[in-house]
Amino acid sequence: MASTPIPERPVIGIVGSAGAFGRWLRQFFEQRMGLAVIGRDPNGDEALSPLDLIERADVLIFSAPIRATAALIAEYTALAAGRERGKLWLDLTSIKAAPVAAMLRSQAEVAGLHPMTAPPKTPTLKGRVLVVCAARIDAWRAWLEQFLAATEADCVSAQPELHDRIMAVVQGMTHATHMAQAATLRELAPALGGLDAIHPFRTIGYELDGVVTRRMLASNPAIYEDIQFENAHIGAMLERLAAHIDFLRDRVREGGDAARAAMRERLLVQPREFHGGKLLAEGSYGFERLGYLLSDLVSPAHISVFLPLDQPGSLRALLQVFETHAINLDSIHSSRTPEGELHFRIGYDPASDAGKVQAAIVAINERGIGRVLI
């Protein structure tokens, strides 16, 4: 493809801009990169026509449900009829082979993107993975690299087919096991007194699985449905996963030393050898760290503080209050609220004098250091 000069400040068009990631992208381009963003939701909540969007947008991003993306791209390709030549088309879907193939039938430069996260509360994707399938990039390469750098994501390059095969494991297998756990709990928990009665008996593993499961159940079910049904490699993964579960069930039914040995060899010894000592050690250490984190988060001896001044020295001023009141701290964790505010969760020694803790809370509020929430 011949190189084509690109605009210094390209106009960004988003198809499906009413979606969660579309909304995040609009804010990112406008606030982080200072670019104009136009959009049209496939459900028609904006008056801008598809043809207007094709003609006006220098970079067109498809951010629609997985099952609709390839067909939507095909519609835009037919409507564009060559008007897209010299422009950049991107998609944001959990499946890459079909959308990228559909975009390649256009005359635009093409890259498929897959953010491995829900839309974050932060202004960038720092700490998150972004898969990039640069299928046909020439004149737009420098701009695309600039955009990816601005996201601050950990970018991973992949071919669309390999991406989908890996997603059958990373997303498909993980989601399948948690959906199965959720369905099993729905059937077994009532006879045990319900989820609240089970919770006091939790292990770290049960609690971590529960967090992931409840996160999925609280999200849009169409996303998890499409990940299972739209990836051509999911079926083979599910066959293998089901075979191992069936094997475990059959050995437990069989009982006896031989059945135990068979289960141990296939489901524990062989996988252990496959992972290797280094990964096993890292996993054990990571599990312990998560256990410490969960322990910190359930401790009642804590306060949460919002620091309105996001600048060097703000946290030091907060910590100095505790030092002044002779309160020993156990932990410090930061997180963002659904509204995007950065909060610090300060855990203190449960044996601390209640009066001193209250005095520290008053000092934090009165001095304007932060706003104490708990």
N, C-alpha and C positions, 0 to 999 in steps of 0.2 A: 504494500500500500504506500502510495507516495505521501511524503510528509506534507502536512497542511498546517499553516500557521494557526495557532489557537489564540483566543481572546486573552488579554492580560487579566481580566476579571470575568471569567465565564459565568453565565447565568445557569443556575442549578434548577433542574426540573425533577419533581418527584411524583411518580405515579403510585398512588396509594398513600399519599401524604397524611391521611388521617390515622394510619396505623401507628402503633406505639413507637416503632423504630423510625418510621417516617417523621414523626413529630420530633424525636430526638435529633435526627439528622438535620431537619430544618433549623432547629436552634443552634446546632453545631456550626453549620455553614454560615448562618447569619451572625452569630456572636463570636465564634472562634476564628472564622476566616474572612468575615466581612463581605460575604457574597450575597447577591440577590437570589432568593429562592421562590420559585413558582411551583404550583402543584395541582393535581387533580386526583381526587379519590375515585376509584372505580365505581363506587356506589352513587357517585354524582352529587356530592355535597358541595362542589365548587362549579361555577359556571364556565370555567376555562375549558375549551374543547380540546380533545386529543390532538387535533391538527395544530391548534395554537401552541400547545405544549411542545410538539415536535419541532415547530419552526422557531420558537423563541428560546428553547433550552439548548445550551451548548453541551451540558452534561445531563443526561436523562437517566434517572435511577428508578428501577422498578422495585417497589417495596409493597408487595401484595401477598395474599395467602399462597402457600406453596402450590396447592392444587390448581390455582388460577394463573400462576406466573407465566408459564411457557405459552399458553394460549393468548394471554394478554400481550406478551412481546410479539407474537405472530400478528396480532391485530395491528399493533403500532408499526410493524415492519411493512405490512401491506399498505397501510395508510400513508406512511412516509414516502414510499415509492422513490427512494433515492435522496430525499431531502436530508436524511441523516448522515450523508457522506461528509467526512471531516469532523464529525462530532464524536462524543464518547458516551457509550451506553454501559450502565452497570446494573447489577441486580443484587438484592439482599435476601437470599433464601437459604434454607437449611439443606436444600438439594441443589447440586450444581450442574450435573450433566445436561438435564433437559433445558433449564433456562439459558445456559451458556450456548448450547447448540442453537436455540431459537434466536439468540442475539447475533450469532455468527451468520445467520441467513440475511441479516441486514447489511448495510454498507458502512455502518459505524465502526469505530474502534470499540473493542469489547473487553470487559473484565468482570468476572463474577466475584462477589464478596459474601462472606458468611461470618458475621460477628458471633463468636461463641459465648454469647451472654444475652440476657434480656436487656432492654434499654437501661443503662445505668443512671443513677441519680447524680453522677459526677459529669463535668463538662467534657471529659475525654474518655477514651477507652483504656486508660492507663491500667496495667495489670491484667487486662483481658486479652484473649487471643482473637485475631482477625485472620481468617483464611482468605487468601487472594489467588484467584485463578485468572491470570493475565493471558487471555486467549488470543487477542489481536490488538497489540498496543504499539504505536509508532510515535506520531506527533504528540500524543497525550502522555507519553511516559513520564516526562519530568513533572508535569502537573499531578499525575496520579501518585508519584512518589512523594510529592509535597503534601498532598492530601493525607496519605497514609501516615506520614511523619507527624502531621498535626493531630491525628487521632491518638497518638502515643500508645497505640496498641502493639502487642507482640505479634507481628505479622508472620504468617506461615504461607509459603507458596505451595501450590498443589495443582495437579491436573484434575479436571472435573470428575472423571471416573474414579480416580483414587480417592478423592475427597468423599464421594458418596459411599465407597466401600468402607472407609474409616468411620464415617458417620453412622453406619449400620451398627458399629460397635460402641463408639463413644456416646452417641445419643440413643440409637435404637435399643441396644441391649440394656443400657442403664434405665431408660424409661420403662421398658417392658418389665424389668424386675420390680421396679417400684409400683407400677400399676398392679402387678400381680400381688404384691404385698398389701396394697390398699384394699383390693377385693377380698383377700384372705382375712384381713383384720375386720372388715365389715361383717364377715360371716362368723368369726370366732370370738370377737371381743365382747358382744352382748352377754354371752354365757359366762364371761369372766368378770362381769361387773362394768364393762364399758372401758373406753380408752383411759378415762381418769383413774380407774382402779388399777390398770396395768402400769401406768406411768411411774409410780413409786418404785417399781421393780426394774426399772430401765438399766440397760448397760449403755456404754458409750456408743457401741455399734448400733443398737436399737434406736437411740436418740438421734444419731446422725442420719440414719435411714428415714426416720420419721420426719425430720426437717425437710429432706429432699422430697419425700412423698407429699407432704402437706403443701410445699411450694408448688408442686405440679398441679395438685388438686385445686389450688387457689388461682391458677392461671387459666388462660383461654384453652379449653379442651381441643379446639380445632387444630392448634399447633401440634400437640402430641399425636393427634389422629393422623395428620398429614405426614408427620415424620415416619410413622409406621407404614402408611399405605402408599406413599409416593416415592419411596426409595426402593429401587429394584433389588437391592441387596439385603433388604430386611428379612425376606422370607427364609433365605438360607441360614441367616444368623439365628432366627427363631427356632428353626429345626434343630440346630445344634444345642441351643440353650434348653429346649424342651427335652432333648435326648438325655442331657446330663441330669436334669431334674427327675426324669423318669427312672434313670439308672439309680439315683440315690433312693427314691421311693421303693424300688424293687429290692434293693439290698437291705433296706430297713425291714421290709416285710419278710424277707428271707431269714434274717437274723443269723447268729452264729459267727464264729471266728473267721470263716472264709469270706462271708459277706462283708464283715468289717474290714478285712484286709484288702478286699477288692475296692471298697469305697475309699479307703485311705490312699491306696496307690493311685487311683484315677483322679480323685478330686482334691487331694492334698499333696502327695509326694511329687507327682509329675508336674503339676503347676508350680510347686515350690522350686523345683529344679529349673523350670523354664524362666522364672523371674530372676533367679540368681541371688547370691548373697547380698550384693550391694543394694539392689532395689528393695529386698526384704528388710534390710536394716533401716533404710530411709523410710519405708512404710511404717515400720514399728515406731520410729522416732516421731513421725508425723502424727500417728495415732495418739501417742502420749501427749503431744502438744495440743491436739484438739481436745483431749480429755481435760487438760489444765484450763483451756479456754472455757469449756462448758462449766467447769467447776467455778471459775471466776464469775460467769454470767448468772449463775443461780444464787450467788451469795447475796443475802439481804443487806450486807454492810457495804453500801455503795451510794454514790450520788451521781447524777448525770448533769453535765454542764454544757451549755451552748456558749461558745466563745464568739461574740459578734465581730471582734477584730481579728481577722485572719491575717496575722502578721508575725514576724519573728519576735519572740519575747512574750507572746500572749500566754502560752502554756507555762512558761517559767513563772510568770506572775501568779498564775493559778496555783501551781505547786508550792509556791512560797507561802501561801496562806495556810496550807496544811502544816508546813514546817513551823510557822510561827505559833500555831496552836498545838504543837507537839503531837500531831496525829500521824501514825505510821501507816504508809500506804502498802497495799498488797498487790494492786494491779492497775494498769491504765490501758484502756482500749478506746479506739475511735470508731465511729460509724456514722452513716448518714441516714437521716429520716426520709420517709417517702417524699417530703418536700425538698430534700436536698441539703438540709442544714447539717453541718458537721458537729457532732456531739462527742464529748469525752466522757467515758464511764470510769469513774474513779472508785476503785475498791479499796477500803481501808480495814485496818485490823478490827475484827469484831469486838475486841476487848477495849476499844477506844472509849474514852469518857463521852457520854452522850451530850453533855453540856458543851464540851469543846467542839464536837462535830457540828452542833447547832450554831455555835459562834462562828465557825468557819463558813458555814452556809450564809449567814447574815453578812459576813465580811465580803464574800464573793459578790453578792448582790449589791450591797451598798457602795462598794468601790467601783462598780461598773466593769469588773473583770470579766464577768460572764453572767448568764442567767441560769440559775439552778432549777432543774426540772424535777428532780426526785431528792 
